[in-house]
Every structure is written in C-alpha cells, then in structure tokens.
Amino acid sequence: MSAAPERLLTGLKRGLGPVNLRLLSLLLALSVLFAGIAGPQMFSAASLRSMAFQLPELGLLSLAMMVPLLSGGLDLSIIATANLSSLTMAWVLTHGLPAEPGLMWALWQLGAVLAGILVAACVGLLNGYLIAHLRVSPILATLGTMTLVKGITVGLTHGGVLSGFPAPVLFLGHGTVAGVPVALLLFAIVAIPVGVVLSRSPFGLTVAMVGSNEVATRYSGIDTPWVLMRVYVLSACLAAIAGLVMMARFDSANAAYGESYLLVTILAAVLGGVNPTGGFGRVSGLVIALVILQLISTAASMLDLSQFLTLSIWGATLIGVAGTTALRAWWIRRRLMSPSTLAADGLKTAGVAVAPAATNDQGG
C-alpha cells in the first residue's frame, strides 16, 4: 500500500526537483497558516489581484540578479540600471512623441523602450569588461557602476521625476488581459525563455560551469570572458525591462525608485535554490520563492504589521530554509561516512555478501 505514495513522491522529486518540492511544501504550509490567521480575505480576488500586480517588478529584478549569481558573481547595479533605463525611456517619451496616435506614435514608443534597453546594455558591457577582462571583483565592479550610474541619473534629473506617459505605457503597468495583469504576463513572457536558456542551452550550461569552477572551465577551452560579458549584459537588459514595469506602474521615472529591492532580489534568488557561490539554480525555484515572499508581505499588510517586521520574517524564512537544507546535507554526509556504512561498502566492493543486521525482538 505504501509503494504508490512512494512512487508518487519519487516522481515529484524527479519532475520538480527536491528544492522546488520543499519550496512548494513551505508555500502550502504558509498558505494554510495565513488563511487561518488573516481569514478568508487572505485569498480573496482583490488580494490575489494585488499580489499579481506587485510581483512582476521584483520578479524581473530577481531574474536580473539570478543570472550573475549563477556565474559565481552578482550585480549590485541592477536597481541603478533599471532607473537609468526608465529615465531614458521617459525622456524619449516626453520629448518628441507625436500628439496624434498613429504609426509614428507607436514607433516612437517602441524606440523609447529600445533606447532604454540599449543604455542598460552599455552598463552591462561595462560591468562585464571590468569583471571578465580586468578581473575586478564582481562586488567592487558593480558597486562602482551602481554609484556611477546613480550619480549620473541624480545629476541629470536633479532628483526630480519624469512623468506623463502615453496610454500604452500605462496599460502595461495597470491593464489586464482576461483578468490577468499585463505586467504579470510580461514577467511570464520573459521568465520562461530565460529559464529555458539557463537550463537547456549551451550558454546556460557554460554559465553553470563558470559558476562551479571558472578556472577548470577556462582550461577546458571555453571563452569564459565572453560568457561573463554576456551574463552581465543579459542581467542589465532584464533590469531595463523591470525599469519599464516600474515606470508604467508609477506613471513616472526617478533615480531612487526600487532601492529597497536590491537585497530582496538576493534573498529571493537564494531562497529559490540558487547557489550563492554559483553553479546551480532554476528559474522555477525563483518564481516559487517570489510567491512565498509576496504571500508573507500581503499577510503582514493585512495583519497591520510593520514593514521592518516583514523584512525580519523574510530573513527568518531564508535562514530556516537554508538551515534545514544544510542540516539535511550534513545528516546525509554523516550517514555516508559512518563506520558501518563504510565497512558495508567495502565488503560489497570486495564481493562479500552483507547480511542484514539481526534484530533482537522479544515476543510477548
């Protein structure tokens, strides 16, 4: 009777992966807990709609952080890059946009988006060159570009905002299609190809190899500087798309938007199973982690908890998941390295049958 559930669990582990299975279990447990505490409004249509509108911008920024983390680095400049990109788009949209809707009106908006992505790609190229060719530490390189980019944006705008965007841009931040927010659809459109590229393409494999052991990867004949250049350009372009979503949601662009998201993107990536030292991680795990964090945030808002307490709960969740994973790995290593296991493995290697341990059952 126990064989069927065991086969089901094995199939789930193989299909979802052990990390995703644990995250889904945590998500289910938190859903039950918060539904019991906050009541039925926790999963009301309005609550789910609010979560769906809030998740995309953090999700896109977390994707931008995940890619360099997989390569063994990180990108501290994603928020500054997103704001620079959104300000570029906003400037183009507010200078020279035709007054009447038409072909040029639509092309001008498309050109504004492409200009923002191009500017972000330039930041990514700078990060990639510093890290891949000049061998600057990713922390120092991206910290420098973060400061540089933010200084430029604040200096050019004097800390002000650019606003007044056409209806299609605002629809991206506030519109829905069949009840689903357009921003969430955009996140899915971006996340699915990125997940496929990172898990099933030669580029994704080389990124994981660089994150696992860059020196060995380089000696195997792979052009690791070129891989790292593409990693940071991709990260910057994802940040630009996040900047577009933020600009559309707020109907304005500013040099200081989203600064509180920086550490949360690292939290989401690591909670989602991305190895902080590089080499392993799945976009599906990141998405589940984002849902968990959004669920905690929504529950805290409904319970009128402090924002700082929400951050503490997020941190405690990360510590709990990471600690459980580390303890599980330690327990497995302990079992594998135990004298009895080593002795049994030695006998099996020598071709000696190992009898099961005798039980000393005392009948009643």
Secondary structure, 3 states (H helix, E strand, C coil): CCHHHHHHHHHHHHHHCHHHHHHHHHHHHHHHHHHHHHCHHHHCHHHHHHHHHHHHHHHHHHHHHHHHHHCCCCCCCHHHHHHHHHHHHHHHHHCCCCCCCCHHHHHHHHHHHHHHHHHHHHHHHHHHHHHHHCCCCHHHHHHHHHHHHHHHHHHHHCCCCEECCCHHHHHHHHCEECCEEHHHHHHHHHHHHHHHHHHHCHHHHHHHHHHHCHHHHHHCCCCHHHHHHHHHHHHHHHHHHHHHHHHHHHCEECCCCCCCHHHHHHHHHHHCCCCCCCCCCCHHHHHHHHHHHHHHHHHHHHCCCCHHHHHHHHHHHHHHHHHHHHHHHHHHHHHHCCHHHHHHHHHHHCCCCCCCCCCCCCCC
